[in-house]
Amino acid sequence: MSDARSAAGPPPVLEREVLLTQPSTDKILRMRPILVATAGPALLLLSFGVGNRWIALVACLLLAAVGVAVATLPRVWTLSVRVDVAARTRVGEVVEHVFHLHNHGPRDLPPAVLHFRGDAFAAGHTALPAIPAGASVALRVPREAAFRCFSPGPEVLVEAADSLGLLTVERVGRVGAPVHVHPAPATPPPPATPPASAGVEDVAGVRPFRRGDRVSSVHWRASARRGALSGPSRGAGAGLVVVEREAEPVGLLVVAIGGASSGDRVDDGAWEELLASAAALVRRELGSGQTVRVVLAGASGEGLGALDVLAAAGGPTPVDGVAARAAAGRDGRVLVGELGTGWRFA
């Protein structure tokens, strides 16, 4: 399981706009800059040893090229980056990221390459156009959500070369673009019947039979007492009475998720399936106008916040039944989803 998914909670939210002042830590040996930087001095020393003026001329040309490359090296550290993205999505969905880059420096920046990585979305890169001094550009990049987590934002790296293409410079920064990546679409658990409340009678009374009433709702004993079953028929349903029941009160539905005890081995795939099923349940209940709260590992959320709790969930922990019942209150229901045992009302 990746670090992003196994985190106990959302990591700190980063700055929404950053200057790319930090050098890249990528351990890549770039042979061309090394050869260009060392060939000139090496040839110059060689020309002194052998006394060949042509070698000295080539060495001077290489040194001049290195000087031009250094002088025209793009100042990418004057770039600031901001990323706009939707606050919520689901695994597998493609979300448009808008990268806003502003050149704060006194010099124009040539075309470069913009890399993005290190968040919940697929890594990639795109071409960055030239940015005049003091100007801004916006790049729209579609990116697919790769896995469930709370994503604080991407790591942005800009790579540029000098006017001769001899030297390269890279600067990197972590940009704040918080996104809750909810579990992938899944099949919700089948509707379960909550336990009946002791001492509660849901019969409101009886009334005369009306066209369209179901036969199963007829109160046969009361109809017999009224003589509807023995007297002459005066039309369909004449004399019959039906039971009228009170509508079942619908309180807060609390969904408690958990499973393994401390030290137990956990099947990551089964845990992700359980979270995806819980997310589908929450979406179904919200779509029907119901109120849902999720309780998981000490965190809780209601409505869309319930999906955010599922997005930021780490590994499974035992179900917190006390917190779930407290959140449900007197009229609420507690539905428990547990690894190995499935779904049940508590």
Disulfide bonds with the S-S distance in Angstrom:
none
